[in-house]
Amino acid sequence: MTRQPLVLTGAALLLVVAAATAAQAVDMPVRKAGLWEMKMVRAGSPMPEMTMQHCTDETVDKEMNNNVSPVTKQVCSKQDIQKTATGYVSDSVCNVAGMTTTTHADITGDFNAAYTVKSTAHVQGGPAGAAGRDSTTTIEAKWLGACKPDQKPGDIVMPGGFKMNIRDADKLKNLLPK
């Protein structure tokens, strides 16, 4: 696997994790313990649809809030989350691999059975100063039940069977360019 797909996979994982558990200005609810399926569909982007599974519990969700925050602070100049009448809204500006991404997300759901993150992003820069492009991402997360017997809280299984534990967040930081 080349560095470019690793960066894209790391960035996608960071997006999913941050969207699912971000806690900055407002504490997000903790998701129900067990296995969550997260389907990410991106329009206007070369990234294919991805479905991931995440085994979690209350401790892991709280740890993710604490561990993702330093990574987010490292790459994002703005990360604002506010409670709304229908859920939460998030606005961020992040720089990864020479690309600046400005994102607005609406987060709705009950965090016990299902939640949805709908975001729009504008990406500027990248290889050879690529022209800006816009994309829309929808993450549909649903609770599947108990984690599988071979899973422990924090395990994320990506497409193709790539598996990591979010408690190894330092490995994710190493995927991002310095």
N, C-alpha and C positions, 0 to 999 in steps of 0.2 A: 504494500500500500504506500502510495507516495504521500508527501507532506500535505499537498493540497487537499486530498480527501480526508486526511486526518484533521486538518484545520476545519473543514466543512462539517465533519462529524462532531468534532468538539464544539463548534459554534452552534450546531443544531441541538446538541445535548444541553448546552448552556441555556439556549432559548427555552427548551422544554422545562428544564429544572427551574429556571428563574420564573417562568410563567406559572408553573404549578405551585411554587412555594415561596415566591418572593415576599420579603418583609422589609420594607424600608420605612416610609412615613406611617404606614398602617400595618398592623399584624394581620396576616392572612389566616383564615381558619386552618386547622390541622385536618388533613384528609383522614378518612376512615382507614383504619389499619387493614392491610390485606393486599391483594394483587389488583393493580390498576392497569388498564389498557389505555394507551394514549395514541390516538391516530392523528398524525400531522399531515395536512393537505396544504400545499403552497401553490398559489396561482401567480403567474408572472415570474417564476423562478425555475432554473434548471434542476433544482433538487426534486427528486421523485417523492411521491407520497411515502410516508414512513409510519409503521405501526410498531410501538414499543410496549414492553410490559415492565412495570415497576412494582416491586414488592416493598411495602413501606409499613411503618408503624409510627406512633406519636413521637417517639424519640428520634427516629430518622428524619421525619419532617422538620422537627425543630433544629436538628443538627444541620440539615440542608439550608435552612434559613441562615444559620451562622456561618457555614462554610462557603456558600455561594456568594454571600455578601462581599467578602474580600476580593473574590475573582471579579465580581461585577464592578466593585469600586476601582479595580485595576484597569478595566477596559471601558468603563462607562463614565462620562462626565456628568450625565444626568440619569437618575433613576428615581422616579416619583410614582408612588402608588397611593390612591385615595379610595375611600369607601364611597359608593354611590347608592342610590335607591334600589338598583337592581343587582348590585354586586360590587365590582371594583373596576377602576380604570388605572392603567399604567402608561407612563410616558418615559421614554429613555432615549439617550444618545450614546452610542457605543462605538469604539474603534477597534477592529480586529483585522490583522493582516493588511493594514493600510486602507481599509474600507471603513467609512463612517456610516453607521446605520441609525436612522431616526425612526423610532417605533412608537405606535399608539396601540394599546390593547384594551379590549373590554372583556372582563372575566365575569362569568355568570355561572350559577349552579349551587348545589348544596354541599359539596365536598364529602358527602356520605355515599351518594350513589352515582353522581355524574357532575361534571362541570365542563364549560366550554370557554376557550380563550380565542377571541377573534382579534387579529392584529393586522395592521397595515404598516409597511416599512418602506422607507426610501433609502437606498444604498448608493453611496457616492464614492468614487475612487477605486482602488484595487490595481490589478496589473495594468501597467501603461496608462494609468489615469482613466480607466474606463468610464464612459458616460454613465450618469445616474440611471437607476432603474427602480421601479416600484414593484412590490409584491404584497400579496395578501395571504396570511396564514391562518388556518383554523386548526386548533387542537381540540379534539373531542376526547374527553377522558371519561371512562366508566369503570366502576368498581366491579370486579369479576368474582370476588369471593376471597377465600383464604389463599395465601401464597402457596406455590407448589412445594412439595416435600424437599426438593433440592435447592430451594431459594431461601435466602435470609434477608431480613429487612435491609434495604439499601440497594439490592440487586436491580440493575436495569438491563434488560435484554433488548438489544437493537436488532434491526433487520439483518439477516445473514447470520444470526446467532452470536454476534459480538456482545459479550457480557462484561459489565464492570459493576463495581459497588460504589455508590455515590460517596461512601465514607473514604474512598480513595481520591478525593477531590484534588489533591496535589497532582495526580496524574493528569487530570483535566487541564490544570494550569499549565502543565508542560506541553500540551498540544497547541497552546496559543503562542503566537510569536512574541518575542520580547520587545 
